[in-house]
Amino acid sequence: MKESWEQVSLLIPAYNEEARITAVIQGIKERYPSLEVLVVDDGSQDGTRREAVRAGARVISHPYNLGYGVALLTGYRYALREGREALVQIDADGQHDPAYIRALLEAIQKGEADVAIGSRFLGVEGFDGQYPPYRASRTRRVGMWLFGTIASLLIKQKVTDPTSGYRAMNRKVFEWASSDKFPWDYPDADVIIMLHRAGFRIREVPVQMYQNLDKKSMHSGWKPLYYVFKMFLSIFVTLMRK
């Protein structure tokens, strides 16, 4: 298949990732030198913007921290405005192996899906990255299982990795996601359900993810309780919508 990177944006939402963002961008550019890398700096208080610019990324900065979902929205709207036909999103902390960008995009460009979600639980073997292979905590595994089960039942399709932020999508999807329907704080299983109800085809693709032992998780401390509450609420609201 002939690759066309001119119509694709690679979106990286980033908050206080000065120490990692350069390596992430370089890892992408080494494999896909003509792929546009867009970093949405979500009000970082360190040198994230400076290092991303130095690494060759296009950077949009929020004046202060607005949250992960809003950073995604900014990237979607940029891609829409620039006329992109496909978009891949990847985290800024080095957990997502950029080697699988092509596999995610192929599912979109071949017309096999509207949204391709990278799953760390579909049997990818081997380890060749900077971080140890991904191992979820017991609490996180329970949450993944719970919301994966709910999403699977509601969309009538197996969902193995509902919290994965490693995704590719076509223009119709990020145009839809640019609306006020998109959740601003924890866009996970609720978005999968929303996408299904909006008529989009969803497919999971095997990817490798790595454990980042230095970074404090967004699901640490008291946050898991808030996350569970918000996710149930968001799913309930989604189901109530026509």
Residue pairs with C-beta under 8 A, 6 or more apart in sequence:
1 106
1 109
1 110
3 102
4 109
5 32
5 34
5 35
5 36
6 34
7 83
7 84
7 85
7 86
8 35
8 36
8 84
8 85
8 86
8 87
8 88
8 105
9 36
9 38
9 75
9 78
9 79
9 82
9 84
9 86
9 87
9 88
10 28
10 32
10 35
10 36
10 37
10 38
10 87
10 88
10 89
10 90
10 101
11 38
11 40
11 72
11 75
11 76
11 79
11 87
11 88
11 89
11 90
12 21
12 24
12 25
12 37
12 38
12 39
12 40
12 52
12 57
12 89
12 90
12 91
12 92
13 40
13 42
13 68
13 71
13 72
13 75
13 89
13 91
13 92
14 21
14 39
14 40
14 41
14 42
14 44
14 48
14 52
14 71
14 92
15 41
15 42
15 43
15 44
15 48
15 65
15 68
15 71
15 92
16 44
16 45
16 46
16 48
17 24
17 44
17 46
17 48
17 92
17 93
18 44
18 46
18 47
18 48
18 50
18 51
20 92
20 93
20 94
21 39
21 48
21 51
21 52
21 55
21 92
22 51
22 52
22 54
22 55
23 94
23 130
24 90
24 92
24 93
24 94
24 98
25 37
25 39
25 52
25 55
25 56
25 57
26 55
27 98
28 35
28 37
28 90
28 98
28 101
29 35
29 37
29 55
29 56
31 98
31 99
31 101
31 102
32 98
32 101
32 102
35 101
36 58
37 56
37 57
37 58
38 57
38 58
38 59
38 60
38 75
38 78
38 79
39 48
39 49
39 52
39 57
39 58
39 59
39 60
39 92
40 59
40 60
40 61
40 62
40 71
40 72
40 74
40 75
40 78
41 48
41 49
41 52
41 59
41 60
41 61
41 62
42 62
42 65
42 66
42 67
42 68
42 70
42 71
43 61
43 62
43 63
43 64
43 65
43 66
44 61
44 65
48 92
49 59
49 61
52 59
53 59
60 74
60 75
60 78
62 70
62 71
62 74
66 184
67 184
67 185
68 165
68 185
68 186
68 187
68 218
69 182
69 183
69 184
69 185
69 186
69 187
70 184
72 89
72 177
72 182
72 187
73 177
73 178
73 182
73 184
75 87
75 89
76 87
76 174
76 175
76 177
76 178
76 182
77 178
79 87
79 171
79 174
80 171
80 174
80 175
80 178
84 171
84 174
85 170
85 171
86 105
86 108
86 109
86 168
86 169
86 170
86 171
87 168
87 169
87 171
87 174
88 101
88 104
88 105
88 167
88 168
89 165
89 166
89 167
89 168
90 96
90 98
90 101
90 165
90 166
91 165
91 166
93 212
93 215
94 129
94 130
94 131
94 210
94 212
95 131
95 134
95 209
95 210
95 211
95 212
96 118
96 165
96 166
96 207
96 209
97 129
97 207
97 208
97 209
97 210
99 208
100 118
100 166
100 205
100 206
100 207
100 208
101 168
103 116
103 205
103 206
103 207
104 116
104 118
104 166
104 167
104 168
104 205
104 207
105 116
105 168
106 112
107 113
107 116
107 168
107 203
107 205
108 114
108 115
108 116
108 168
108 169
108 170
112 201
112 203
113 201
113 202
113 203
114 169
114 170
114 172
114 173
114 195
114 200
114 201
114 202
115 167
115 168
115 169
115 170
115 173
115 195
115 200
115 201
115 202
115 203
116 167
116 168
116 169
116 203
116 204
116 205
117 161
117 164
117 166
117 167
117 192
117 202
117 203
117 204
117 205
118 161
118 164
118 166
118 167
118 204
118 205
118 206
118 207
118 209
119 160
119 161
119 164
119 204
119 205
119 206
119 207
120 134
120 161
120 164
120 207
120 208
120 209
121 160
121 161
122 160
122 161
122 204
122 205
122 206
122 207
123 206
124 206
124 207
124 208
126 208
127 133
127 208
129 208
129 210
130 210
131 210
131 211
131 212
131 213
132 210
132 211
132 213
133 208
133 209
133 210
133 211
134 208
134 209
134 210
134 211
135 211
136 144
139 219
139 224
140 163
140 217
140 219
140 224
143 163
143 219
143 224
143 227
143 228
144 161
144 162
144 163
146 228
147 162
147 163
147 188
147 189
147 231
148 159
148 160
148 161
148 162
148 189
150 189
150 235
151 159
151 162
151 189
151 192
151 193
152 158
152 159
154 193
154 196
154 235
154 239
155 192
155 193
155 196
155 202
157 196
157 202
158 204
159 189
159 192
159 204
160 204
161 204
162 188
162 189
162 192
163 188
163 189
164 207
164 209
166 207
166 209
169 177
172 200
173 195
173 200
176 195
176 198
176 200
177 191
181 194
181 241
182 191
183 190
183 191
183 234
185 230
186 227
186 230
186 231
186 234
188 231
189 231
189 235
190 231
190 234
190 235
190 238
192 202
193 235
193 238
193 239
194 238
195 202
196 202
197 238
197 241
217 223
219 227
